[in-house]
Amino acid sequence: MRLKLLGLAAAVALLAACSSDQDAAGTGSVTGATSATAPTTNAGAVRPGTRQDFEVNVGDRVFFGFDQYDLSPEARSTLDRQAQWLNQYRAVTIQVEGHADERGTREYNLALGERRANAVKNYLVARGVDPNRVGVISYGKERPAVLGSNEAAWAQNRRGVTVVQ
């Protein structure tokens, strides 16, 4: 079942990478870390205000400790960059996904994922992002980023992901 879900997620990601993004309102770009494998336009650069711009130049995820939903200094730094970008591109809406590792019951992890997503949303709202632009959803342990039953996999699955709509 997990293999089917992982395969489906990979296919969706591949199709999403091939689709064209709609331009967001605003111009300019936010500087940040770049990737050698960043999606590019014909000009060879990521278009400002797009989902790819957000993922590559800002960062779309933060990580949490075991059974935690408080934000680490690293998470706050990433969320500060996200808030800056979102305040620049005010027409963009997002959904914050809360995730948990495989340990614990389904119900417990759904609740923990929701607390994580709300922690991200509340931080962004406190930094000036309109709360009407931010949706939250919890996937609990149902959508792992990394398969495996070890600390390395669990650490990557305890996350909040900001998805540009």
Protein Blocks (a to p, Z undefined) as FASTA:
>chain_A
ZZmmmmmmmmmmmmmmmpccdddededdddddddfkbccdfkopacehiaklmmmmnopa
dcddehiabdcfklmmmmmmmmmmmmmmmmbccdddddddfedcfklmmmmmmmmmmmmm
mmmmmnopafklpccddekjmlcfbgcjdfklmmmmmccddddZZ
